[in-house]
Structures are given as structure tokens and as C-alpha cells.
Amino acid sequence: MNTLQDASSVHIMRAMRPFIRQATRQDTEKVADVLREAARWLQRSEMAMWRDDELVPSRIAADVNAGLFFIAECDGEAAGVVKFQLEDGQFWPDVPQTESAFVHRLAVRRRFARRGISSALLSWAVERARSLRRDYLRLDCEASRPKLRKVYERFGFVHHSDRQVGPYFVSRYQYRVTGLESPPFHKPNNSAQFSIDEGQRHRASVQ
């Protein structure tokens, strides 16, 4: 999650310039480790979102192998991850799947918190959705987490609706991709370097 940064944090963020690339099979443990660290921090903060046993490498290996996870690296170290997919029939069954891209499991290591990593990953996701000719980038979060919702709203996401999905009551947000030159706060050329495997550009998968 992101908050407003002081001048020194902004300086560090710019100096780091995260490099975003697609995770490979060899990165499965690395992705799982970032997610587990985020899950433990959320649990300690009484904001539990994922169970630690959900994030063992064997449970996320299929998504990594399908090319759905992307890593933000700073000086060669994994600073954050995000899952990017082109279909989401579980949380967004009521929207045309071909008009949207979806993000899940956005997580940042604590030592890189407040350094713009999450915003860089969201900016990357907007640009990737645009390159795939999608009209919207969509995501969801627990409706009971106002601080997290504010993070997405500050970035430029607009509340779409609330929905009960199994045991979860979520707020769904969307970002209009078409008709915009770049995300409002973090233009890609200033915040991150992007690497997209062309062989995976048109891969679609369901969460």
C-alpha cells in the first residue's frame, strides 16, 4: 500500500526505478515469499487478507507458469509482485471479459513500503491493459478496508460496485484505460522500467 511520501522517500523512490518483468518458473519461490511477507504483515496489523498456507509455492506455481505474475525489482531484488489476468469470472462475472484486464495479489515487501512500488505496478498494469486494447483495468478489495480503498481512489480508480463473492464482501474498482495518455500520478517513463514477454502478451487465464 502507498501513502504520501516525504521528500527523502521520493528521492529514494526515483533513484530505485523499479524494473518490472514477467515472473518465470524459477521465480515461483520468490513470488510466494513476497506474498507471504505481505500476508504476515497484514495479519499482525489485524487486516488479514490471505492465509499463509494459501501462498506456498505449490499453490501459486500454476499461475506463475501461466505467465500471470509480474515482479517489480529494485537493484535485482524483488520489491513487489502483482497478478495480471485477462479474465475474472469469479469477482467480475457481470462485465464483458473482453473489455477488461484485472489485477490481484498486489504485494510489496515491507522494506520497500512507501517508495512508490505499488503505484509503479499499477501504472505498469494500466499500460499493459492499454497495449492489449482493453478499456478498463479492474480490481477488488475488501469493502471493510477504507485505507486501501483510498489508495486505489488516489491513483485514479473509481468505485464500480460492491459484491458478495463466497465469504468475501468486496468493493470493486475500475480504471478507464482508453482515452488516457498515462496514469495520473506515476507516468511509466518516470517511475519504472517495463519488460513484457511478447510471447505472453495475449495469454488469457481465469483466476
C-alpha angles and dihedrals in degrees: 000000000000133000133177110292130219120233095268092052091050090052092052091047093053093046092053097052098186116232112220120207140159115270116242131206088268089059096059095103091044092054092046091050093054091048093047092050091051091047092052092049091050091049092051088050089052091246098109112179108158129029113238091234090059090065104054112127094252091060096050098035093093092055092046091049090050090057096247100126125076128191130215108211129196115193089341095308123116105248099170146348139210135187114227121191139168098216132043113172092162102061099016107034093139100061129075104267094210093063097054147061120200135209128205138167098029105179136167129195112249094239088060096045118130092019098105098260096128091047091048090053092049091048089051090050091052091052092046091050089051092050088054091051094245118154097210142031108209136189142161138216137177109290090222094065106085095170092056090046089054090054091058093042092052089052090055106266116141124215110253104177146307121255140180110233110181106298093347127089104199139183112224122213135188136195119206106232103178118076094026124103095208143334111294101242109023116041110196096236091058103039111033149002114238131212119187123182103228090208089063097041096104100033114130125193139166119236 
